[in-house]
Amino acid sequence: MPELDDILAVVLGGGRGTRLFPLTVMRSKPAVPIAGKYRLIDIPISNCINSGIYRIAVLTQFNSVSLHRHITRTYQFDDFHSGWVQILAAEQTLESENWYQGTADAVRKQMFEIRATDAKDVLILAGDHLYRMDYAAMAKYHWEHRADITVAVQPVARQDASRLGLLKVEEGGRITDFVEKPRTRAEQAPFISRADKERPFLGSMGIYLFKTEVLMHFMTNHPDFNDFGPDVIPAAIKTHAVYGYDFDGYWQDIGTIRSFYDTNLRMTKSDAPFNFHDPRQPIYTNSRVLPGSIVEDSRLKDVMLAEGCRIQKAEITHSVVGVRSQIREGSRIKNCIMMGSDYYEQPGKSNEIPLGVGPRCDLDGVILDKNVRLGKGVIIRPFPRGTDQDADGWVVRDGIVVIPKDVQIPPGTRIEPPKKK
């Protein structure tokens, strides 16, 4: 049986991340901060390390500077370890002047580098999902079934079936059919693969384990296949042994502002569905040298608080407070995500609006990106769900107010839905 050292993990870190705008104005989607101190890219890389897969390539393209910086600072194996995390950036070559056209096309354009590793299997991962998974167990399943391709699949409820790609999995695990986001009951009916009435379907998680020779076949012989889900997998089912590996743990696609917001705030609860602190399978990130947070005469309830913060006489409820956050006296923060700051104010340098949340601000239903400055008495309220709006210095997505990175909001500003007449 092959070994884990024979696997190359390829993390897809490109994509414009338009549905996460404006969090992706200055960074790629996998570089978006989550849970106060991590970035989305930390999830697949940590899962690889915890699974014993130490050869990891990250394919990047759009707004990739911050992602490159985070990876190079965080994932450095010592000289006695054979593993590495390598960045494979999109590039123009003599063979192609085009950028990545999709997930499969990104892999196709890096096949020379993939072949050079001499890996027997290639694990394809997304860079924008939140989950904890043992890829070693999936690899064992792949090898035992002599699969050409193994797809990680998860039970899907009826109400979610129209949002995902569904796979028909027969007894024994072989996948025999695929449909992308079937809307009607008639379209969904042939894809029932489980006896569970609540979750009768199996959906693709966007995690694929290929025999390298099979991956090369599809990349070489099907240049029109740009994506794995809609293109490669449906074709492979007809000609190759494609199996489904069952995964029934927590898994969340962080694809929209709403999913990003809701997922972060769930982490503040004592019964959070995902635990970043599992001692056996930790989530790794940049080891910053920061002091412990200082909380002065404040009231905090259901708060995920990162290091390096200072909170002065404030009230914070059901919120994420990221690294180096500064919250000043009299402020009230509820149902908010503060990503924190990349730096502290330098002594002697004055700014009209200090870094962080100013005195007597009242915030509800807000995402504050990094290095935001809110002046004294700023009031922000959520908008009705479904509301999208662009304004000067702020946007609303699905009712959630987002203040982009490095933006300053003047003192006394009110951002709230118009009052009903």
N, C-alpha and C positions, 0 to 999 in steps of 0.2 A: 504494500500500500504506500502511496506517496506520503511525503511529510509536509508539515506546515512551511518549512523553509523553501519548498518548491512553489509556494503561492506568492504572487505579486498582487498587492491591493492597489487598485486605481480609484482614487477619489475624484469625482467630478466637481471641480470648484469653479467652473466658468459661469455662464448665465448672467443676464442683465439684472435679474431679480426685480422686474418691473412691478410685480404685485406687492413687493415690500417697500416700494418707494414711499417716503423719502429716506428710509434707513439705508438704501443702497445708492444714494447719490454719490457718495465718496468711497464706497467699499463694495466688494462683491458680497453676494448673499451668504456664503459660508463664513465670512468675516464678521457678520453681524453679532454683537454681544448678546449673551443670554444669561439669565440667572445671576446678574450682578458682576460676575468676574470671568465668565467663560466666553468662548465664541463657538458658533455652530460647528466649525471645522473640528473642534476638539472632540466631538462625539464619535465620528467614524474612526479618527486616528486612535483615540483611547480604546475603542472596541477592538481595533486591530492589535494593539499592544497587549491588551488583556487576554486576547485569544492566542497569543504566541505567533502572530504574523508581524514580522519586523521589516519587511520590505514594502514600502508605501510610496506611491507616486501620486502627487496632487496635480491635476490638470487645471490650469488657470487661464483666464482670458480678460474679463472685464474688471476694471477698477481693482486690480490685484495687488497694489503696493502694500496696503495694510495687511492683507492675507499673507503675502510673502514675509513681511516683517514678523508677524506673529509666529509663523511656522519656524522660521530660522532661529528665533529667540527661544522657542519652547522645546522643540524636538531635536535634541542633540544627543545621540548615543555615544557612549565612551569608546575608546580605542580597542577595548577588549570585547566589543559587541559587533556582530556582523551586520546589524540592521541599519536602516537609514530611512529618512523621510525626504523625498526628492521632489522639487517643483519642476513640472514640465509645462512651461508657458507656451501659449499659442504663438506661432511664428510663421512668417512667409518663407517658403522654400522654393527651390527650382521646380519641384513637383506640383506645388500648390501655392497660390497667392491669396487664397481665401482663408478667412477665420473659421472657427468651429461653427458648423451649421446645425449641430444637435449633439446629443449624448454619444451616439455611435460614431458620428463624424469626428468628434473630439478624440476618441480612442483610435480611430483609423489614422488620423494625422500624427499619432504618436506611436504607431506600430513598430517603427524601427527601434525606438527606445525600449518598448515592451519586449520585443524579440531579443534584444541584447541582454536582458536579465536572465535568459534561459529558463524562465519559469514554466512549469508544466501546466499550471492553472492560473487564471486571472480572475480576481474578485473585483467586481464593479460596484462601487458604492456612491451614494449621493452625499453631498456635503451640507444638506439643509434639513435633516431629520433628527428628531430627538428620541433615542431608544438605547437600550443596553442589550447587546446580543453577543453570544459566543459563536464566532465564525468558525472555530475549530469543530464544533458539533455539526455545523452545516457542511464543512469540508468532509467530515467522516461520512455523513449521509451521501454526499455527492460521489465519493469513491466507492462506497459499498454498493450503490445502485448502478455503478458504471455509467453514470450520466454524462452526456455531452455538455449539458447546461443544467444548472440547478437554480431555480428562482425561489427566493424567500417569499412565502405567502402568509397572509393573516386572515382570520375569520372576519367577515364583513356583515354588518347588519343590513336589513332590507332598506332602511332609510338612507344608507350611505352608498348603496350599490350604484347609483347613477353618477357618482363622483369619481369612481375608481375603475381601473382595468380589472376585469374579472377573468378568472382562469377556471376551466373545467378540469378537475383533478380526479382521476379514476382510482379505484382501490389499488394500492401498491405505490401510489404517489406520482404516476406518470401524468403529465399534462397533455390533454388532447385537443383543447380549443381555447380561444382567447377572444374577448370582446372589450372594446374601449368604451367606458362610460355608457352602458346601456340605459336608456331612459324609461322604457316601458316594461311592464310586468312580462309581456310576451317575449321581449328580448332577453330578459333576465332569467326566465324559467329554465332554459337548457343548461344554465351554469350553476345550478344548485349542486354543491359537492359535499354538504354536511347535513346530518340529521337534525341539527340544532335549528329550531324554528325561528329563534331570534337572530341568529347569525348563520344563515344557510349557505353563504357564498365564501369564496376565497379570493382575496385581492392581492395583486402584486405589490410588494413593498419597494420595488426599484432596486433590489439587491440581487446581483447575478453572479454565479460562479461558472466560468467557462473553462473547458479544456482549451489551452492556448491555440492548438491547431484548429479547433472549431471556430474560435474567435477570428483567427487569421482568415479562415475560409470565407466568413461572412463579410469581413472588412475588405477583402480583395475582390471577391466575385460579385458583390452587391454594392457598388459605389453609390447607388441611389438611396441606400438605407441610411437615414440620418439619425434615427433614434432607436433605442433598444425596445421600448414598450410598444409603440405602434408598428414598427418595421421588423426588427430582427427576431423578436420572440415569436410572433405569429407565423413567420416563415419557417423558423427552426422547428416548430412543433410538427410540421408536415414531413420533415426530412431527417430529424435527429432525435435522440433520446433526451427529452426535456422533462425534468422532475420538479415537483414542488416540495420545498422544505417548510414544514409547519412552524410558525412562530406565533405564540399567543400572549406575548408580553406587551408592555406599554410601547406604543409607537405613534409618533405624531409628526406629520409633515408641517414644517414651519414655512408655509408658502405665501401667506397673506398677513397683512397687518393685524387682522382680527385673530388669526390662529397664533401669531406671535404674542399678542397681548394676553389672550386667555391662557395660553400655555405658561407664560411667565408667572402670572398671578396665581395659578394653581400651585406653583412651587412654594408659595408662602404659607400654605396650610400644613398642619401637623400630619394630615393624611394625604399628603401630596402623592400623585401617582408615579412620580419618578424621583429617585433619591440620588443626588449627586455625591453622597457621602458613603457609598458602599465600600467598605474597606477591602473587599476582595476584588472588586472591579471598579476602581475609582475613575473619575473623569479628570484627565490631566489638563493643565493649562499653563500659561506663563507664570513662573514663580516670582512674583513681584516682591521687592523688599519694601514693605509698607508697615507702618505702625498699626496697632489695634485701633479700632474705631472709638471715638470719644462721644458719649451721649450725656448731655448736661440737662438735668431737670426736664426730661421729656417723657412722653407717653407713646409707647410703641405696642401695636397689636397685630399679629400675623404679618411680620415684616421679615424679608430676607435681606440681611444687612451684610455687605461686603466690608473688606478691611480698608483702613485709611480714611474713614469718614469722620466728620465732625457735625454733630446735631445739637443745636442750642434751643432749649425751651420750645420744642415743637411737638406736634401731635401727628403721628403717622399710623395709618391703618391699611392693611391689605395691600402692601406695596413692595416693590423690589428697589433697593437702594444700592447702586453700584459703587465701584471702587472710587475713592477720593471724593465722594459726594459731600457738598457743603450745604447745610440747611440751617437757616438763621432763625432767630427768636420770633415766636408768635405765628409761625407758619403751620398750616394744616394741609396734610397730604393724604389722599385717599384713592385707592384703586389706581395707583400710578406706577410707572416704570421709570426709574432714573438710572441711566446707564453710567452716570458718574463722569469722571474727567480723566484725561490723559496726563495731567500735570497739576501741580499746585501753583497758586499765585506766587510769583517771585517777590521776596521782600524788597520794599522800596519802590516797586512798580505800582502805580495807582491806575485804577480803571473806574470809570464812572459807574459801571455795574459790575460788582464782584462776581467771581466764578460761582455757579451754583444757584440755589434758591434764596432770594432776598428775604428780608423781614416781612412778616404779616402777609405772606402769600397764601392763597387758598386754592388748592389744586384737586381736581377730581377727574379721573378718566383720561389721564395724559401720559404720553410717552415723551420723555425728555432725552434726546440723544446726547452724546458726549459733548462736554465743554459748553453746555448751554448756560446762559446768564439771564436770570429773571430779576428784574428790578423790584423795588419795594411795592407791596400791595397788589401784585399781579393776581388776577382771578381767572381761572380756566375751568370750564364746565364741559361735560360730554355732550355731544349732539345725538339726536335720535339715530338708532341703528339704520344703516343703509345710506347715511349722509356722506357724500364726498364733496370736498370743497378745497380750493386752493386760495391762499391769501398771502399777504406780504409777511414772510417770516414764520408762517405756520400752515399746516394743512389738516384736513379732516379726512379720515379713511374709515368707512363703515361706522361712523359716529365717534371714532377715537381721535382726539386731537394729538398731533405729532409736531413737536418742535425739533427741526433738523439740527444736525451737528453744527456747533460754533455759532449759533444764532443768539442774538441779544434781544430780549423783550423789554421795552421801556417800562419804568415804574408806572403803576396805576392802570396798566392795560387790562382790559376785560375781553376774554375770548369765550363766548357762550352763544348758544342758539338764540335766535331772535324770539322775543316774547310774543306770545299769541295775542292777537287783538280781540 
